[in-house]
Amino acid sequence: MPNAFLPGTADAEIHVTRGTERTTHTVPGTEQYQRMVEHFGDAVASGSPVSFPPDDAVHNVRVITALLDSLKSGAPRPVPR
């Protein structure tokens, strides 16, 4: 996926390689931040839960921090719990 973390609003291509077979999937572009805000607003207005609980964000930050520490040190780093 060429722009996995900053895909923008254009359609995104995902290239999947399995052995010698390669396939390409196109995902329609979207304004991701707008969709997140709208989803949160809908959840607040309806009283329904959000798709991803706050703990999900905490776990993502832990993984990103471990990756950054590993990059800086040149050695694997565990993901704290």
Phi and psi in degrees as a GROMACS rama.xvg file:
@    title "Ramachandran Plot"
@    xaxis  label "Phi"
@    yaxis  label "Psi"
@TYPE xy
-56.8904  -40.3763  PRO-2
-126.44  65.2097  ASN-3
-61.8636  -33.7984  ALA-4
-103.049  -16.8565  PHE-5
-135.895  65.855  LEU-6
-71.6806  -19.3068  PRO-7
72.4441  -161.536  GLY-8
-103.159  -3.30896  THR-9
-77.0063  159.397  ALA-10
-56.2147  145.581  ASP-11
-115.28  138.481  ALA-12
-100.783  134.82  GLU-13
-114.66  121.214  ILE-14
-100.545  124.031  HIS-15
-116.886  124.919  VAL-16
-117.555  125.033  THR-17
-127.651  106.882  ARG-18
65.7514  -121.71  GLY-19
-99.4172  -2.02972  THR-20
-93.2251  128.649  GLU-21
-123.56  130.733  ARG-22
-124.134  154.904  THR-23
-123.549  131.569  THR-24
-116.338  136.686  HIS-25
-107.683  126.861  THR-26
-107.807  128.603  VAL-27
-59.8903  140.765  PRO-28
-70.2  157.832  GLY-29
-159.814  161.321  THR-30
-88.9907  97.2875  GLU-31
-62.8946  -41.8649  GLN-32
-66.4852  -38.6592  TYR-33
-61.981  -43.5929  GLN-34
-64.0995  -38.1283  ARG-35
-63.9666  -44.8812  MET-36
-64.5651  -43.5078  VAL-37
-62.6202  -41.4876  GLU-38
-62.3893  -44.5013  HIS-39
-62.6749  -44.7879  PHE-40
-60.9728  -42.0269  GLY-41
-62.3781  -40.9437  ASP-42
-65.362  -43.0415  ALA-43
-63.7688  -45.8398  VAL-44
-65.2893  -36.028  ALA-45
-96.1484  -12.3101  SER-46
78.5216  9.66065  GLY-47
-87.5994  157.164  SER-48
-71.8179  153.559  PRO-49
-75.3943  158.973  VAL-50
-63.0755  -37.2649  SER-51
-122.548  117.488  PHE-52
-68.5124  160.828  PRO-53
-53.7196  -34.1815  PRO-54
-59.1887  -29.153  ASP-55
-61.9756  -42.3576  ASP-56
-65.104  -40.5553  ALA-57
-61.297  -44.636  VAL-58
-64.4012  -39.0261  HIS-59
-61.2997  -43.5106  ASN-60
-64.0674  -38.0567  VAL-61
-62.3379  -42.6171  ARG-62
-65.6324  -45.5064  VAL-63
-61.9456  -41.5081  ILE-64
-62.9922  -43.0344  THR-65
-63.9192  -39.4211  ALA-66
-63.9554  -43.1053  LEU-67
-64.4499  -44.301  LEU-68
-60.6107  -40.9219  ASP-69
-63.9395  -42.4706  SER-70
-62.3268  -44.7554  LEU-71
-66.233  -38.8185  LYS-72
-88.8113  -21.6221  SER-73
78.5131  12.798  GLY-74
-135.049  152.822  ALA-75
-60.5192  144.542  PRO-76
-126.658  139.277  ARG-77
-72.8432  154.698  PRO-78
-88.856  118.562  VAL-79
-65.4507  152.412  PRO-80
